[in-house]
Amino acid sequence: PTICSTQAEAKTMIEQRHNDEAAAMIATAGWGKSRSPEWHAGLHNAVAWHLAGQPLGHGRSTCPHAPKTAQRDAWLDGWAVGQAACLREGKDALI
């Protein structure tokens, strides 16, 4: 299966199953093995929110890091990679 190939239920809240599915997909894909924990957290967030069927931009505002920090930059980069991967796989997740 591709990184975002599950059935998303439109307009649901993110649930534990979305987090579990995202973690499994990311582990299978092996993305960013040398990346920081913050980068992985952003990637995971984007994929999980997509799996929950959330619309454009959902999840990005949940970045837990302060503006103008390396941690925030890493988290947002991981988030953008996750959104792009879902889009590349033909899913309706746009940045």
N, C-alpha and C positions, 0 to 999 in steps of 0.2 A: 504493500500500500504506500501511497505517497504521504508526505508529511502532514497534509491537512485533509486526508480522505476519510472523513466520517460524516455522518448525517448531523447537520447542525439544526437545532430547533430555534426558529426565529423568535427573537425578543424574549429569551429566557434570561434569568439571572445566572451568573457564573456559579457553578456548583462543583462539589468535590470531584465528580466524575469528569468534568471538563479539565480540571487540573491533572487528574490521573491520566486521561487520554493524551494531554499535551506532553506530560513527562515521558510517557511511553513512546510517542512519536519522535520526540527530540532525541531520546536515547537511541532509538533505532537508526535515525538519520546520522547520529554521531556529529552533530554540528558543534563547531566552536570548542573543540576539546582543549585548546590552549587559552580560551577566553576566561575572563574574570567571572566570579559569582554574580556580580551585578549585571553583566552582559547576559548571562544565562537566565537571570530572573526576568529581564525585559523580554527576551525571546519567549520564555514560558508564558508570560503575561499575554503577549500578543496572540499566541496560538490558542491559549485557553479561552480568551475572550472571543476569538473567531469561532471556536467550536461551540460556544454558547449562543452563536447566532447574533451577536451584537453588531450594530451598524457602524458605519464609518467613524474611526477614531476612538471607539470605546476602549477603555483600558489605559490609554496613554496617560491620562490625567492621574492615574493611580501611582505614578512613579514616586517611590518613597524617599528619594534623595533631594537634598537642597539644590536650588539653582546654582549654576556656576561651579559645580564640583565635578571631578573626574568620575565619581560614582554615577552621577546623573547622566553624564555623557555616555558612559558605558551602557547603562540601563536603556537609554533611549536608542542607542545603536542596536542593541539586541532586539528591542521592540520593533524597530524598522525592518530588521532582517526577517523577523517572524511574519510581519505583515506582508512583506514582499514575497516570501515563500508561499504563503497562502494564495496570493494573487497569481503567482507564477504557476501554481498547481491548478489554476482555473477556478478558484473559489472567489466568492464575493467579499473579499476582505481588502479594503483599499486603505492606503495611508492617508 
